[in-house]
Amino acid sequence: MIENGTKKEINYPAEIIFKSIFRNRPYTLESIRSILAEGLIAGEVAHRESSGGKFISYTVTAVFPSEEMLNSVCSKITTLDGYMSMF
């Protein structure tokens, strides 16, 4: 994981928290949960809609067994309809 321009050492399995921003589309929450379930990742997905309702952010808190699995899940999330950003 890279933080502030330097690689941060993470010992897996590790709890990781990240956010992703989407245009507000139906079924995005279910799709993110499905991606986690496919990888047998235990976690929670919280969401918050923008004040105008056009955008929605999802906060994923999950235990990842490896960096490879984290990268795989993140890559799949970026392919979902309406994806805009992840941090």
C-alpha positions in Angstrom: 0.0 0.0 0.0 1.3 3.4 -0.9 0.7 6.3 1.6 2.1 9.8 1.2 4.3 8.7 -1.6 6.0 5.9 0.3 5.2 2.3 0.5 3.7 1.3 3.8 4.3 -2.2 5.0 1.1 -4.1 5.9 1.1 -7.5 7.5 -1.7 -9.6 6.1 -4.3 -10.6 7.0 -5.2 -7.0 7.7 -8.3 -4.9 8.1 -8.4 -2.3 5.3 -10.7 0.6 4.9 -11.2 2.4 1.6 -13.8 4.5 -0.1 -15.2 4.6 -3.6 -17.3 7.3 -5.2 -20.0 6.4 -7.8 -22.7 8.1 -9.7 -25.9 7.0 -7.9 -27.0 3.9 -9.8 -29.2 1.0 -8.6 -27.6 -2.2 -7.5 -24.1 -0.8 -6.9 -24.2 -1.7 -3.2 -25.3 -5.2 -4.0 -22.5 -5.5 -6.6 -19.8 -4.4 -4.2 -21.1 -6.9 -1.6 -21.1 -9.6 -4.3 -17.5 -8.8 -5.2 -16.5 -9.2 -1.5 -18.5 -12.4 -1.2 -16.9 -13.9 -4.3 -13.5 -13.5 -2.7 -14.7 -14.8 0.6 -13.9 -11.5 2.2 -15.6 -10.7 5.5 -16.5 -7.0 5.7 -19.0 -4.2 5.8 -20.1 -1.7 3.2 -21.5 1.6 4.4 -22.9 4.2 2.0 -23.8 7.8 2.0 -25.6 9.7 -0.7 -24.6 13.3 -1.7 -27.0 16.1 -0.8 -28.3 16.3 -4.3 -28.5 12.6 -4.7 -26.4 12.4 -7.9 -23.4 10.7 -6.2 -22.9 8.1 -3.5 -19.9 7.0 -1.6 -19.2 3.5 -0.3 -16.9 2.8 2.6 -15.6 -0.7 2.6 -14.2 -2.1 5.8 -12.9 -5.6 5.4 -10.2 -8.1 6.4 -8.1 -9.0 3.4 -5.9 -12.1 3.5 -3.3 -10.7 1.0 -2.4 -7.7 -1.0 -3.2 -9.6 -4.2 -6.8 -10.1 -2.9 -7.1 -6.4 -2.0 -5.9 -5.4 -5.5 -8.3 -7.9 -7.1 -11.3 -6.6 -5.2 -10.4 -3.0 -5.9 -9.9 -3.7 -9.6 -13.3 -5.3 -9.8 -15.0 -2.4 -8.1 -13.5 0.0 -10.5 -15.3 -1.8 -13.4 -18.8 -1.2 -12.0 -21.1 1.1 -13.8 -20.9 4.7 -12.4 -17.5 4.3 -10.8 -15.6 7.6 -10.4 -12.9 7.5 -7.8 -11.3 5.3 -5.0 -9.2 6.3 -2.0 
